Amino acid sequence: MREYQKAFQAMLEENKELFNTFKAVHDAYMINPEANKEKFNEIGATVVDIVRETERRLCAQMGKSVYSKFSHRLSEKFWEQVRTMFPKIDFVGVR
């Protein structure tokens, strides 16, 4: 398992209840965006903060080393992993 996959799994395990709640809201948002927009944005803001913090921790050490040019790609792969589970996560906070 790759490092970004491990970080993703650890993030889900550490915040299991929050991510389970967000998954239900996210799925409801995909079916009916207008009716679920408020709750999606409310819970989604917290989820996005956690995802960004995990991304920062994942890429922090790499950015300081000779492999800093790969840090961007690692970040992209991590977000791709997030988007496979939550395809609409980029819509959090969009009006």
Z-matrix of the N, CA and C atoms (Angstrom, degrees):
N
C 1 1.446
C 2 1.527 1 108.58
N 3 1.299 2 116.06 1 134.97
C 4 1.470 3 121.81 2 -179.80
C 5 1.528 4 111.11 3 -72.75
N 6 1.325 5 115.12 4 161.93
C 7 1.461 6 120.82 5 -177.03
C 8 1.535 7 111.87 6 -62.66
N 9 1.334 8 117.83 7 -41.25
C 10 1.463 9 119.72 8 -179.92
C 11 1.535 10 111.10 9 -67.31
N 12 1.331 11 117.04 10 -31.01
C 13 1.461 12 120.46 11 176.88
C 14 1.525 13 110.96 12 -70.39
N 15 1.330 14 115.66 13 -38.33
C 16 1.464 15 120.13 14 176.39
C 17 1.526 16 110.46 15 -64.01
N 18 1.330 17 116.00 16 -43.14
C 19 1.466 18 120.49 17 179.24
C 20 1.528 19 110.38 18 -63.03
N 21 1.323 20 116.77 19 -40.19
C 22 1.458 21 121.46 20 178.76
C 23 1.527 22 111.03 21 -63.22
N 24 1.323 23 116.67 22 -47.27
C 25 1.463 24 120.97 23 179.40
C 26 1.526 25 111.52 24 -63.43
N 27 1.324 26 116.55 25 -41.13
C 28 1.468 27 120.59 26 179.14
C 29 1.532 28 110.10 27 -64.10
N 30 1.323 29 116.77 28 -40.63
C 31 1.463 30 121.46 29 178.92
C 32 1.532 31 109.98 30 -61.37
N 33 1.330 32 116.61 31 -44.20
C 34 1.463 33 120.45 32 179.59
C 35 1.524 34 111.41 33 -64.68
N 36 1.328 35 117.38 34 -41.07
C 37 1.461 36 121.45 35 -179.20
C 38 1.526 37 111.68 36 -67.91
N 39 1.322 38 117.36 37 -40.84
C 40 1.463 39 121.22 38 -178.23
C 41 1.526 40 111.92 39 -66.90
N 42 1.323 41 116.52 40 -29.70
C 43 1.467 42 121.61 41 -176.37
C 44 1.532 43 110.51 42 -123.88
N 45 1.291 44 115.82 43 42.50
C 46 1.471 45 121.99 44 -172.03
C 47 1.530 46 113.00 45 -55.55
N 48 1.311 47 117.20 46 -48.05
C 49 1.467 48 120.87 47 -177.50
C 50 1.534 49 111.31 48 -63.13
N 51 1.320 50 116.56 49 -44.90
C 52 1.470 51 120.87 50 179.64
C 53 1.529 52 111.24 51 -62.19
N 54 1.316 53 117.14 52 -45.80
C 55 1.458 54 120.57 53 -178.46
C 56 1.532 55 111.84 54 -69.28
N 57 1.324 56 118.05 55 -33.04
C 58 1.465 57 120.25 56 174.97
C 59 1.523 58 110.87 57 -66.07
N 60 1.322 59 116.50 58 -41.77
C 61 1.466 60 120.86 59 176.78
C 62 1.515 61 110.32 60 -63.41
N 63 1.336 62 116.26 61 -45.00
C 64 1.457 63 120.03 62 -179.21
C 65 1.527 64 111.40 63 -65.17
N 66 1.316 65 118.08 64 -35.82
C 67 1.467 66 121.48 65 178.79
C 68 1.525 67 110.13 66 -60.78
N 69 1.330 68 117.11 67 -43.35
C 70 1.463 69 120.99 68 178.72
C 71 1.525 70 110.85 69 -64.54
N 72 1.327 71 116.38 70 -44.99
C 73 1.475 72 120.71 71 178.94
C 74 1.525 73 110.19 72 -66.33
N 75 1.309 74 117.12 73 -40.79
C 76 1.465 75 122.13 74 179.54
C 77 1.530 76 110.68 75 -60.87
N 78 1.323 77 116.52 76 -45.30
C 79 1.463 78 120.29 77 179.33
C 80 1.530 79 111.38 78 -64.35
N 81 1.329 80 116.32 79 -38.50
C 82 1.467 81 120.06 80 176.84
C 83 1.528 82 110.25 81 -66.65
N 84 1.326 83 116.47 82 -37.25
C 85 1.471 84 120.99 83 178.40
C 86 1.529 85 111.03 84 -64.99
N 87 1.309 86 117.18 85 -36.64
C 88 1.463 87 120.38 86 179.00
C 89 1.527 88 111.07 87 -65.08
N 90 1.322 89 117.14 88 -33.36
C 91 1.459 90 121.46 89 179.85
C 92 1.526 91 111.11 90 -78.02
N 93 1.328 92 116.95 91 -46.50
C 94 1.460 93 121.25 92 -177.46
C 95 1.529 94 109.71 93 -139.83
N 96 1.336 95 118.00 94 87.67
C 97 1.463 96 121.34 95 -175.34
C 98 1.532 97 114.58 96 -59.79
N 99 1.303 98 117.79 97 -42.50
C 100 1.471 99 120.32 98 -175.70
C 101 1.525 100 112.33 99 -64.84
N 102 1.297 101 117.59 100 -40.75
C 103 1.458 102 120.93 101 -176.99
C 104 1.529 103 112.71 102 -74.09
N 105 1.316 104 117.82 103 -24.75
C 106 1.465 105 121.59 104 -174.56
C 107 1.521 106 113.80 105 -113.41
N 108 1.315 107 116.55 106 8.72
C 109 1.470 108 121.47 107 -174.29
C 110 1.532 109 113.11 108 -61.22
N 111 1.318 110 117.12 109 -45.18
C 112 1.461 111 120.75 110 -175.24
C 113 1.531 112 112.05 111 -63.68
N 114 1.317 113 116.02 112 -49.52
C 115 1.468 114 120.10 113 -179.93
C 116 1.534 115 110.91 114 -66.64
N 117 1.331 116 116.55 115 -37.98
C 118 1.464 117 122.07 116 177.75
C 119 1.523 118 110.53 117 -59.37
N 120 1.325 119 116.93 118 -45.63
C 121 1.465 120 120.77 119 -179.90
C 122 1.522 121 111.81 120 -69.92
N 123 1.316 122 116.74 121 -37.70
C 124 1.462 123 121.06 122 -178.87
C 125 1.531 124 111.61 123 -64.35
N 126 1.309 125 116.83 124 -53.64
C 127 1.469 126 120.93 125 -179.69
C 128 1.529 127 110.10 126 -73.45
N 129 1.325 128 116.18 127 -36.54
C 130 1.459 129 121.37 128 -178.94
C 131 1.515 130 113.83 129 -61.56
N 132 1.328 131 117.24 130 -33.36
C 133 1.470 132 120.36 131 179.26
C 134 1.528 133 110.58 132 -61.41
N 135 1.320 134 116.35 133 -42.70
C 136 1.460 135 120.65 134 178.09
C 137 1.524 136 110.90 135 -66.47
N 138 1.327 137 116.51 136 -41.78
C 139 1.468 138 121.33 137 -179.97
C 140 1.521 139 110.56 138 -63.16
N 141 1.323 140 117.35 139 -44.88
C 142 1.466 141 121.02 140 -179.52
C 143 1.531 142 110.43 141 -63.06
N 144 1.330 143 117.22 142 -39.03
C 145 1.472 144 120.07 143 176.77
C 146 1.524 145 111.17 144 -60.63
N 147 1.317 146 116.95 145 -42.50
C 148 1.470 147 121.41 146 179.40
C 149 1.531 148 110.43 147 -66.19
N 150 1.331 149 116.51 148 -42.25
C 151 1.467 150 120.37 149 179.31
C 152 1.523 151 110.23 150 -63.32
N 153 1.318 152 117.60 151 -43.35
C 154 1.477 153 120.69 152 179.64
C 155 1.519 154 111.67 153 -65.63
N 156 1.323 155 117.05 154 -38.68
C 157 1.469 156 120.15 155 177.99
C 158 1.527 157 110.55 156 -64.73
N 159 1.316 158 116.90 157 -41.83
C 160 1.465 159 120.88 158 177.75
C 161 1.523 160 110.31 159 -64.28
N 162 1.324 161 116.41 160 -41.08
C 163 1.471 162 120.67 161 177.60
C 164 1.530 163 110.38 162 -61.47
N 165 1.323 164 116.72 163 -43.15
C 166 1.476 165 120.26 164 179.14
C 167 1.519 166 111.26 165 -61.35
N 168 1.332 167 116.46 166 -44.84
C 169 1.468 168 119.78 167 179.22
C 170 1.526 169 111.27 168 -63.54
N 171 1.325 170 116.11 169 -38.66
C 172 1.458 171 121.28 170 -179.09
C 173 1.526 172 111.36 171 -65.13
N 174 1.309 173 116.68 172 -42.42
C 175 1.470 174 121.47 173 -173.37
C 176 1.530 175 113.67 174 -93.89
N 177 1.321 176 118.22 175 -10.49
C 178 1.472 177 121.27 176 -173.60
C 179 1.522 178 113.14 177 -59.75
N 180 1.298 179 117.33 178 -51.20
C 181 1.463 180 120.06 179 -177.03
C 182 1.515 181 111.65 180 -68.65
N 183 1.314 182 116.72 181 -34.83
C 184 1.455 183 119.93 182 -179.46
C 185 1.529 184 111.09 183 -67.38
N 186 1.319 185 117.01 184 -34.29
C 187 1.458 186 121.22 185 -179.09
C 188 1.515 187 113.23 186 -65.40
N 189 1.316 188 117.12 187 -21.91
C 190 1.466 189 121.37 188 -178.82
C 191 1.519 190 112.86 189 -90.86
N 192 1.313 191 117.11 190 -10.27
C 193 1.461 192 119.98 191 -173.90
C 194 1.527 193 111.18 192 -101.81
N 195 1.308 194 115.14 193 -174.31
C 196 1.467 195 121.07 194 178.99
C 197 1.518 196 111.40 195 -70.14
N 198 1.338 197 117.52 196 -10.70
C 199 1.454 198 122.13 197 -179.49
C 200 1.529 199 112.30 198 -96.33
N 201 1.322 200 117.60 199 20.90
C 202 1.458 201 120.29 200 -174.94
C 203 1.525 202 112.92 201 -61.09
N 204 1.329 203 117.36 202 -26.83
C 205 1.464 204 118.70 203 179.94
C 206 1.534 205 111.29 204 -69.25
N 207 1.331 206 118.28 205 -18.16
C 208 1.455 207 121.96 206 178.53
C 209 1.527 208 112.56 207 -89.08
N 210 1.319 209 117.17 208 -9.44
C 211 1.454 210 121.89 209 -178.15
C 212 1.525 211 111.38 210 -59.84
N 213 1.306 212 117.48 211 -40.23
C 214 1.466 213 121.72 212 -179.78
C 215 1.526 214 110.77 213 -63.33
N 216 1.316 215 116.54 214 -43.00
C 217 1.467 216 120.04 215 179.17
C 218 1.531 217 111.94 216 -66.03
N 219 1.307 218 115.98 217 -37.68
C 220 1.454 219 120.64 218 177.11
C 221 1.524 220 110.22 219 -62.61
N 222 1.312 221 116.14 220 -42.73
C 223 1.456 222 121.25 221 177.41
C 224 1.523 223 111.30 222 -61.46
N 225 1.311 224 116.91 223 -42.79
C 226 1.467 225 121.13 224 178.88
C 227 1.536 226 111.19 225 -62.67
N 228 1.319 227 116.24 226 -42.53
C 229 1.464 228 119.89 227 179.64
C 230 1.529 229 111.04 228 -65.27
N 231 1.318 230 116.28 229 -38.48
C 232 1.457 231 120.37 230 177.62
C 233 1.524 232 110.52 231 -62.47
N 234 1.345 233 117.26 232 -46.37
C 235 1.463 234 120.82 233 179.62
C 236 1.522 235 111.42 234 -66.92
N 237 1.318 236 118.40 235 -32.97
C 238 1.471 237 120.33 236 175.25
C 239 1.533 238 109.94 237 -61.86
N 240 1.321 239 115.90 238 -40.14
C 241 1.460 240 121.18 239 177.85
C 242 1.532 241 110.05 240 -62.41
N 243 1.331 242 116.80 241 -42.58
C 244 1.461 243 121.57 242 178.30
C 245 1.528 244 109.76 243 -63.37
N 246 1.337 245 116.05 244 -43.86
C 247 1.471 246 119.99 245 -177.44
C 248 1.525 247 113.36 246 -69.49
N 249 1.322 248 118.26 247 -21.56
C 250 1.463 249 118.66 248 175.53
C 251 1.527 250 110.44 249 -67.64
N 252 1.320 251 116.79 250 -32.56
C 253 1.457 252 120.85 251 179.33
C 254 1.530 253 111.74 252 -87.78
N 255 1.330 254 116.03 253 -36.58
C 256 1.470 255 122.16 254 -177.65
C 257 1.531 256 109.78 255 -128.20
N 258 1.324 257 118.45 256 80.60
C 259 1.472 258 120.91 257 -175.60
C 260 1.531 259 114.50 258 -60.39
N 261 1.319 260 117.86 259 -27.07
C 262 1.466 261 121.27 260 -177.26
C 263 1.527 262 113.28 261 -98.07
N 264 1.318 263 118.74 262 15.24
C 265 1.465 264 120.82 263 -176.45
C 266 1.530 265 111.40 264 -63.04
N 267 1.307 266 117.96 265 -26.23
C 268 1.461 267 120.86 266 178.72
C 269 1.521 268 112.48 267 -69.55
N 270 1.319 269 117.83 268 -12.86
C 271 1.462 270 122.11 269 -179.64
C 272 1.526 271 112.58 270 -91.67
N 273 1.311 272 118.55 271 1.48
C 274 1.453 273 121.51 272 177.83
C 275 1.524 274 108.58 273 -65.96
N 276 1.313 275 116.19 274 124.07
C 277 1.465 276 121.24 275 178.87
C 278 1.516 277 114.77 276 87.06
N 279 1.321 278 118.27 277 -4.79
C 280 1.460 279 121.19 278 179.37
C 281 1.516 280 108.94 279 -78.65
N 282 1.305 281 116.13 280 135.55
C 283 1.468 282 120.06 281 179.78
C 284 1.493 283 111.06 282 -104.35
